[in-house]
Amino acid sequence: MTAFEWGGLAYRNPSYVTQNARASWEVAKAMKLYASEHPYCEWCGRENRLQVHHCEPVSVAPEKAADPDNMITLCGKRCHITVGHAGNYANSYVANVKWMCQEVNPVKVEAKCEPQ
């Protein structure tokens, strides 16, 4: 196997692509900016334990890793796993998670989750 073939194989490997995309300064900056513009869970309104979730995973679409249209803020309490991963982290992703949060369950900034 030549170095060129190995490089092509490594580039197509999802774990290699995911690791490099998530470690990218550009992606980290975009996620931090998105979190500052959306400082609440877009499903329940919680304002703490927030995580920026990629609607389409970086392993599926690494070119969208820094795209704010591919990001959504979800709280780490329950919404990230329940809404973002349909209750199972092994589940690949919920394709329409952003639409669900905007249309099905619109949340106002003042809204908050009840203590759990």
N, C-alpha and C positions, 0 to 999 in steps of 0.2 A: 504494500500500500504506500503510495507516494505521500509526501507531506501535503500536497494540494488536496488529494482525496481525503486524507485524515481531517484536514481543516474544514472541508465541506461537510463531513460527517459530524464533526463537533459542532459546527454552526447550526445544523438541523436538529441536534439533540435538544429536546424541550427543556431539560434541566439546565443545560448550559445557557440556552437563550434566556430562560427565566431568571437565572442567577445574575447574568450580566445586565438584563433590563432593569431588574429591581435594584441593583447596586449602582445604577447610573445616577450621576449627580442631577441630570436633567429630570429624571423621573422623581427623585426624592424632592426636588424643588417644586415640581408640578403638584405633587401630592400635598406638600406642606401649604402651598398657595390655595389649593382646593379646600383643604381643611379650614384655613382661616376665612375663606369666603362662605363656607357652609358649616358654622360652628354648632351644629345640632344634628341629631339623628334624623335623617330624612324620612324615616318610617314612623318613629314614635315621638320625636321631639326632645329626647334626652340630650343634655348638654355635657355629660361627662363620659369617660371611657369610650371616646370616639375612635373609629378606625376608618380610614379611607379604603373603600372596597372597589376593585376593578369589576365593572359589569361583565366585560368579556375578559377572561383571565389572561395574564401576561403569557402563559404557556401556549395559549391558543392564538393570540394576536399580539406579539411583542412590539409591533409597530404602533400599537395604540396605548402603550404603557404610560406615556406622558400626556395623553389626550384627556383634557378635562371632561369631554363628553362621554368618556368611558369610565368615569369615576362617580362614586356615590358615597356619602358619609353615613355610616351605620354605627350604632353603639355596640360595644363588645359584650354587653350584658346578655342579650338574647337576639337582637335583631340581625346581627351579622350572620349567625348560623341559621336562624329561622327564615329570614327573608332573602339573604344573599346566597345561601347554599341550600335552600329548601330542606333545612333540618339535618343535613349530613355534609360534613366537610369533604367526604369522599365524592359527593355529588359534584359534577364538573362546575356548573354555574346555572344561575337562573337568568336566561337571556333577556327577559323583559323587566328586570328588577327596577330600573329607573322609571319606566312607565308605571309600574305598580305603585311606586312611592309618590309619583306626581298625580296620577289620575284616580287610582283606586283608594288610596289613603292619603289625601293631601293633609300635611301637618303644618300648622302655623309655628313660627319660631317660639312663641310663648308657651306652646304645649309641652308637657313633660310626661314621662312615664310615671305610673303610680309606683311607689316603693314595692320592691319584690323581695 
